[in-house]
């Protein structure tokens, strides 16, 4: 399964919004990944940005562990296998 361009745009929008927020300034140890994981856990991700439903799709399709290995790039990416999935 691949991440769509729309989902990538939603992640970029999330990053931009979070990094320009006061919360980011007051919680410098919490990067955008930690914030998104927190919102996923609380079920509040869909309301954080206009296309928040796309963030929820990412969680549902790839799972929270995907977030730790995700690299934002210029093109759609496939989900990377975790260490457990590789059998290491």
C-alpha positions in Angstrom: 0.0 0.0 0.0 1.3 3.4 -0.9 0.8 6.8 0.7 -1.1 9.1 -1.5 -0.1 12.6 -2.5 -3.0 14.0 -0.6 -1.9 12.2 2.6 1.6 13.5 2.1 0.2 17.0 1.8 -1.8 16.5 5.0 1.4 15.4 6.8 3.2 18.5 5.5 0.3 20.7 6.6 0.3 19.1 10.0 4.1 19.7 10.4 3.8 23.4 9.2 0.9 24.1 11.6 2.5 22.4 14.6 6.0 23.9 14.1 4.4 27.4 13.9 2.3 26.9 17.0 2.9 28.2 20.5 2.8 24.7 21.8 5.9 23.8 19.7 7.7 26.7 21.2 6.7 25.8 24.8 7.3 22.1 24.4 10.6 21.9 22.4 11.2 18.3 23.3 8.0 17.3 21.5 8.6 17.1 17.8 5.8 16.8 15.2 5.9 13.0 15.3 5.3 12.9 19.0 2.5 15.4 18.7 0.8 13.4 15.9 1.2 10.2 17.9 -0.4 12.0 20.9 -3.3 13.2 18.8 -3.8 9.7 17.3 -3.9 8.2 20.8 -6.5 10.8 21.9 -8.5 10.5 18.7 -8.0 14.2 18.0 -6.0 14.1 14.8 -8.9 14.5 12.5 -9.7 17.9 13.9 -6.2 19.4 14.0 -6.0 20.4 10.3 -8.6 20.8 7.6 -7.8 17.5 6.0 -7.3 15.7 9.3 -9.2 12.7 8.0 -6.2 12.0 5.9 -4.0 11.8 9.0 -6.6 9.3 10.4 -6.3 7.2 7.2 -2.6 7.0 7.7 -3.0 5.7 11.3 -5.6 3.2 10.2 -3.7 2.0 7.2 -0.1 1.9 8.4 -0.4 1.9 12.2 1.4 4.1 14.8 4.7 2.3 14.4 4.9 3.6 10.8 5.3 7.1 12.1 8.7 6.4 13.7 10.2 5.4 10.3 8.4 7.8 8.0 10.5 10.3 6.0 8.7 13.1 4.3 9.8 13.2 0.7 8.8 14.5 -2.6 7.1 11.4 -3.8 4.7 8.8 -2.4 6.4 6.2 -0.2 5.6 2.6 0.6 5.4 1.6 4.3 8.8 0.3 5.6 8.9 -3.0 7.4 9.5 -2.9 11.1 12.4 -4.9 12.6 9.8 -7.5 13.9 8.3 -7.8 10.4 11.8 -8.4 9.0 12.4 -11.2 11.5 15.5 -9.6 13.1 
